[in-house]
Amino acid sequence: MLDDLREDSGELDFFDEPESEGEAYDYQYEQPKRAASRQPQFLGMTAPQRFVIAVMLLMMVCMLGTFSLLIMQKVYLPFV
């Protein structure tokens, strides 16, 4: 019984379809060509450049906030 199954499976591949009489179908499709994909850039900068700008902006906001608190005397320096 198992020998018959092995013989049957050897005759046809699972993915091959038997050709019908008359018309043979051409299954080769052309893939549409895509344009070369570019990575999105914000203001013409790469990801590391945007990261440096973001870190610099964060540092400026922290420094300006600290100085404004000192000027308005909401926070006192311990050594003054």
N, C-alpha and C positions, 0 to 999 in steps of 0.2 A: 504494500500500500504506500509506504513512504518512498519507495523507489519510483513509483509512478508520479508522485508529486514532484520529485526532483527532476525527472525527465520533462515533465510539463513546464516547470519553471525555467528550464534551460532553453526551451524553444523560443519563447518570446520574453523580451524584457518587459518589466512592469510598466514603464513609461512609454514604450513604443506602441503606437496605435497601428493596427493592421491597415494597409492601404485598401481602400474600396476600389472596386472596378470602375473605370471611367475617369474620375477626377482625382488627382492627388493634390492635397492642399499644401500650400507653401506657408510654413509657420515662422518664417524669418521676418520679423518686423524691424523696421529701422527706428532706433531710438532718436527722439528729437535732440539736437545738439543744444547744450546749454552754454550760455555765456560764462566766461570765467568769473567765478564768484569771488568777490572781494569781501574782506571782513569790514563790517560797518565801522566807520571812524567818526568820532565826534570832533568837529572843528579841525579835522585833518591830523589828529593825534593818535598815536598807538595806545594800547592799554597801559604799558608802563609809564608813558608820559602823562596820561590822565591820572594815574595813581599818585605820581609825584605832585601834580597840581592839587589834588584833593588833600593830600597830607599837609602841604604848605598852607592851604586855606584853613584847615583845621587848627594848625598851630597859630595862625594869625588871629583867628577868632578867640582861641583860648587866651592868648597874650592880651588882646584888646579888652576882653572881659575882666581879666585880672587887674589890668591897669585902671579900668573904669571903676572897679570896686575900691581900689586903693585911693583914687582921687576923690570919690564921694564919701570916703571914710566909713565905709560899711565893714571893711576888714582892716585890721591893724597888723603891721609887721611885728614879730615878737622882739626884734632887737632894736626897735626905734622907740 
